[in-house]
């Protein structure tokens, strides 16, 4: 799994480098521009997947300077809906499906928009720090190899990811986008015990709303407050 993870990361890195090289001309051309509709974007992620399963999330993005760099913080939860473990229930004499364990993630990172973030379609690439906490199930089997019980353990991960995203401006304030990222853990604890590196993958669809920050200056209209406008 580690070799597969390394190959995927190298492949995605090469794709990113090619994309950045291809965007050099647009970066230096007059078409390069920042987004004047707002430096902040609050997004809803109705569809999200990770190596754990499917879920949803929210995200905040803050663009800096001319809009080529941005600080991005998503928070999401996914459920292991594909858990196909068959657990024998002695009370009913039947088998039941394993638990859809939940994992909570946050992946703060930095985005780079080669051609700026103010276009109709904007591409970004960046690095992110991944942290996740939740549960992971393991099966306890009898002498005949039958799953007789399911042991739920705590699961904690820390790692790094290479992220890519595409955003489409629907209106001056609303955007829709797709994201995809791969990486690997450097801390992977299950039940308090250290495990080997785990391959990380994430992707999702988001809908964002852009708004200005609170750094705009508040001005008192002249003539409205005589006490303020009068001279002492």
N, C-alpha and C positions, 0 to 999 in steps of 0.2 A: 504493500500500500504506500510505503514511503517513496518508492521509486516512481509509482504512478503519479503521486502528488508532485514530485519534483519535475517530472516531464510536463505535467499540465501547467505548472507555474512558469516553466521556461517558455512553453509555447505561447501562453497568454502574454508574457513579457515581450516576446518577439513581435507579437501582433500589435501590442501597445506602442513599441518603438517605431514600427512601420507607420502606424497611424499618426504618431507625433511628427515623423519626418514628412509625411504627406501633407500635414497641416501647416508646415512652416510658411508656405506662401500666403496662406490665408491669415496667418498671424501678423505678418508684416504689411498686409494690404489694407486699404481703407475700409474693407468690410469688417475688420476686427473692431468689435465694440462691446461695451458693457451694458448691463441691463439697468435702465433708469427707472423701471417700475418698482424696484425695491431690492435692498441688499439681503433681505431675509426671506426664507421660504420654509413654511411649515407644511409638512406632507403627511398624508394618510396612506398607509400601505395595506390595501385590502387583500392582496395576495403576496405571500412570502414563503419561500422554501429554504431550508438548510439541510445539512447532512442528517439532521434529526427527523425532519418531517415538514409538514405544512402548517402555516399560521398567518399572522398578520402583525402590523406594527405601526409606528409613527417615526417621523424623522424631522430634524431641524438642520437647516443649512444657512451659513452666514458667508456671503461673498465679501472679499476684501479688495481694496484698491480699485483697479480697473475691471474687476470681475473675472480675471483669469485664475485666481486662486480662491478656494473656499474651504471653510471648516465645516465638517459634516458629522452629525451625531444621530444615528438611527438606534431605535430600541424596538425589539421584536420578541415575539414568543412563537414557538412552533411545537407541534404535537406529533409524536411518532404514530401516525395513523396507519402506517404500513406494518406495524408489529403483528406478525403472523404466528407468534408463539401459541401453541395449543396447550392450555393448562387444564389438568384433570381436577375436577371438583368432587371431592369425596362425599359432600353433602347431597349432591344431586346425581352423581354417577355419570355426569356429562363433562365434555370438554368446553372450555370457554377461551375466547381470544385474549391475548395479553394486553397489558395496560398501554394506553396512548400517552406515554410519559412526556412531560412538558420540559422545554429548555428555554430559558430567558437569556437573550443576547443584547449586548451593546457593542457597536463597532465604530468608535470615533476615529476620524481620520481626516486627511487633507486631499482635496480634489484639485486637479489642474485642468483648466479649459484651454486647450491650445489656441483656439480661434476666438476665445471670449465666450461669455455666457449670455450675451444679448441677442443671439441669432434665433431664427425660427426653429432651427434644430441645433442643439448644442451637445457636443461630446466631451466627456471628462474621463480622466484616468487618475488613479491615486492609490495611496497606501493607507491601510487602516489597522488599528489594534483591535483584536477580537477578544471578548470576554463572555463566557457563558456559564450559567448555573442552572441546575435542574436535577432530573432523575434519570436513571438508566436501569433497565431490568435485566436480570440474569436468571437462568433457569436452574433449579435443583432437580436432578433426575434420580430415579431409583435404579436398582440393579438391572432392570430390564430395559433401561434407556428411555423410559416414558417420562415426560414432563409432569411432575406431580405438584410442583409449587413454583411460584415466581418470586424471586427476591428483588426488591426495589432498593437500589443504592443511590447515594448522592453522586452527582456528576459535575465536575468543575473543570473548565478549560480556559487557557490563555494562549493566544497565538497571534499571527500576523496574516494579512490578506492583501492581495492585489485586486483592486476594484476598477470596474469600468461602468459607465452609465451614459445613457442617451436621453435627453429631455426635449420634448416638443412643446413649443409655446402655443397654447390653445387660445389664449387672450392675453392682454397685457399683464393680468394678475394670475392667471391660472395656467398651469403646465401639467403635462403628463409624461411619465418617463419609465424606463426600464433599467434595471441594474443587475450586474452579475459580478461575482468575485470568487476567487479560489485562494487557498492558503493552507497552512499547517499549524498545528499546535506545538508549543514548546513546553506547556504544562498540561497534563491530562490525568486528572485524578478521578478514580471511580471507587466509591466507598472509602475514601481516604487513602487509597493505595495508588501509587504512581503507575501509569500505564504507558505504552508506547505512543509515539506521535500519531495523531489522528488527522486525516484529511478533512479540510474544511471547505465547504462550498455554500454559497448563498446567492439568491436572486429574487427579484420581486418586481411588481408593478406599483407605481405610486402616482398619486394626484397631489399636486402642490399648489399652495396659495402664497403669492409674493406680497410682502409688505415692507414699509419703511421701518427703521428702528426708532428707538426713543431718543436718538441724538439730535433730532430737529429742535431748533431753538423756539422757545415760547415767547411770543411778543404780545404785549398789551396794546390794543388799538387805542390810538390817540383820541382824546375827547370823551372816552367812556368813563374814565375815572379821574375826575378833576384833582383829587388829592395827589395821585401819582404824577399827573402831568404838571402840576403847579410847582413853581420854584420857591424855595425857602431862602 
